[in-house]
Amino acid sequence: MKNIAYPQEIEELIDRFRQLPGIGRRGAERMIQSLLKQPVQEQISLGRLIASLPEKVTKCPHCGALASCGNLCAVCADDSRDASQICVVENMPQLFAVEASRKFNGVYVVLGGKLDPLASENGENLNLKNLFERAASPAAKEVILALGGDVEARATAAYLAEQLEKYPVKVTRPAQGLPAGANLSFADAATIAAAFEGRK
């Protein structure tokens, strides 16, 4: 007796969905079943949106955050932001978490990752060019390394603090309120607010 399987096209979709964080085979199957129940035009529209991402979404040339192609991100385009404070985050969820605290009105640099201390990395995979350009700006006074508390984040913060000694800026890290090993993306706004107020 043959094993029953989805059509190859569905299996390929399941494999693609499983590559996304937090999605297992069962979750991928449920998502695809839900998509198949939607009207054909909705399926086509979703496909077009995904297909257009590479040409319509890019990184902000000033900070590395996601932005519409050819444009600055919302923060860099805002003239009311305080360019003297630069907050370094690993990714967009961390940027959104800091913004939700409403305790920071400076600018950002999104690194796009963190160092693996066991791989002897030198940061070439990170968005360091924008960070150092902003740190060298006459307007810059403080760089806040808001990178969370796991091993890789601490190693990245230590590496950046050392590199930033060459620049005339104060280097701080959010202190109170963020437990060791915590991911900044999952902290609530009040916790982040406390951490920013108690940075050192």
C-alpha positions in Angstrom: 0.0 0.0 0.0 1.5 3.4 -1.1 2.0 6.2 1.4 -0.3 9.1 0.8 1.5 12.4 0.3 0.7 15.9 -0.7 1.3 16.9 -4.4 5.0 17.8 -5.0 4.1 21.6 -5.2 2.6 21.5 -1.7 5.6 19.5 -0.3 7.9 22.1 -1.7 5.9 24.9 -0.1 6.0 23.0 3.2 9.7 22.8 3.0 10.0 26.5 2.3 7.7 27.4 5.2 9.6 25.2 7.6 12.7 27.3 7.0 11.0 30.2 8.7 11.7 30.6 12.5 9.2 28.8 14.7 7.4 26.9 11.9 7.4 23.1 12.0 5.9 20.8 9.5 2.4 20.8 11.1 2.4 24.6 11.3 3.4 24.8 7.6 0.7 22.4 6.7 -1.9 24.4 8.5 -0.8 27.7 6.9 -0.9 26.2 3.4 -4.3 24.7 4.0 -5.5 28.1 5.2 -4.1 29.7 2.0 -5.8 27.2 -0.2 -9.1 28.1 1.3 -8.7 31.7 0.3 -10.0 33.1 -3.0 -7.6 32.6 -5.9 -7.1 36.4 -6.2 -6.0 36.5 -2.6 -3.5 33.8 -3.2 -2.2 35.6 -6.3 -2.0 38.9 -4.4 0.0 37.3 -1.6 2.4 35.7 -4.1 2.9 39.0 -5.8 3.7 40.8 -2.5 6.3 38.2 -1.6 7.8 38.2 -5.1 8.1 42.0 -5.0 10.0 42.2 -1.7 13.5 42.1 -3.2 12.8 45.1 -5.5 10.5 47.1 -3.2 12.2 46.7 0.2 15.8 47.4 0.9 18.1 48.6 3.8 18.2 52.3 4.8 21.5 53.7 3.5 21.9 55.6 6.8 21.3 53.0 9.4 20.6 49.6 7.9 16.9 49.4 9.0 14.3 48.1 6.5 13.0 50.8 4.2 11.1 51.2 0.9 13.5 50.9 -2.0 15.3 54.2 -2.6 14.0 55.9 0.6 15.3 56.5 4.1 13.6 54.5 6.9 11.0 56.3 9.0 13.5 57.2 11.8 16.2 58.6 9.5 13.7 60.6 7.5 12.5 62.3 10.8 14.3 65.6 11.3 13.1 65.7 14.9 15.2 62.8 16.0 18.3 63.5 18.2 21.4 62.6 16.1 23.6 62.9 19.2 22.3 59.5 20.5 22.9 56.4 18.4 21.2 53.2 19.5 22.8 50.0 18.1 20.4 47.0 17.8 20.7 43.6 16.2 17.5 43.6 14.1 14.2 45.3 13.3 12.2 43.6 16.2 14.8 45.1 18.7 14.4 48.5 17.1 10.6 48.3 17.4 11.0 47.2 21.0 13.1 50.2 21.9 10.7 52.5 20.1 7.8 51.1 22.1 9.5 52.2 25.3 9.1 55.8 24.2 12.3 56.6 26.1 14.6 57.0 23.1 14.4 59.8 20.5 17.8 59.3 18.8 18.8 57.5 15.7 19.7 53.8 15.1 22.2 51.5 13.5 20.8 48.0 12.8 23.7 45.6 12.7 21.9 42.8 10.9 23.3 40.1 13.2 25.8 39.5 16.0 29.2 38.0 16.4 29.8 34.3 17.1 32.5 34.3 19.8 33.6 30.8 18.8 34.1 31.7 15.1 36.8 34.3 15.6 34.7 36.8 13.6 35.9 40.4 13.0 32.4 41.9 12.3 32.7 41.9 8.5 29.1 40.4 8.3 27.7 43.3 10.4 26.6 46.8 9.4 29.7 48.5 11.0 30.3 51.0 8.2 27.2 52.9 9.1 27.9 52.7 12.8 31.4 54.1 12.5 30.3 56.8 10.1 27.6 57.9 12.6 30.0 57.7 15.6 32.5 59.9 13.7 29.9 62.6 13.0 30.4 65.8 15.0 26.8 65.6 16.2 27.4 62.2 17.9 27.8 62.1 21.6 26.6 58.7 22.8 26.4 55.2 21.4 24.0 52.9 23.2 24.7 49.2 22.7 21.2 47.7 23.1 22.0 44.2 22.0 20.4 41.9 24.7 22.1 39.7 27.2 23.0 36.4 25.5 26.6 35.3 24.9 26.8 36.4 21.3 25.2 39.8 22.1 27.6 40.4 25.0 30.6 39.4 22.8 29.3 41.8 20.0 28.9 44.6 22.5 32.4 44.1 23.9 33.8 44.1 20.4 32.0 47.3 19.4 32.9 49.0 22.7 36.5 48.4 21.9 36.2 49.6 18.3 34.3 52.7 19.4 37.2 53.8 21.7 38.7 55.4 18.6 35.7 57.8 18.4 34.8 60.8 20.6 31.6 59.3 21.9 30.4 57.9 25.2 29.5 54.2 25.0 26.7 52.9 27.2 24.6 49.8 27.6 21.0 49.5 28.9 21.4 48.2 32.4 18.5 47.9 34.9 15.5 45.8 34.0 17.0 43.4 31.4 17.8 40.0 32.9 21.0 38.2 31.7 20.3 36.1 28.7 17.1 37.9 27.8 16.3 38.7 24.2 15.5 42.5 23.8 12.8 41.7 21.3 10.7 40.0 23.9 11.0 42.6 26.6 8.0 44.8 27.4 8.0 48.5 26.9 8.2 49.3 30.7 11.2 47.0 31.1 13.0 48.6 28.2 12.2 52.1 29.5 13.7 51.2 32.9 16.8 49.8 31.2 17.3 52.9 29.1 16.9 55.2 32.1 19.4 53.1 34.0 22.0 52.8 31.3 25.7 53.1 32.2 
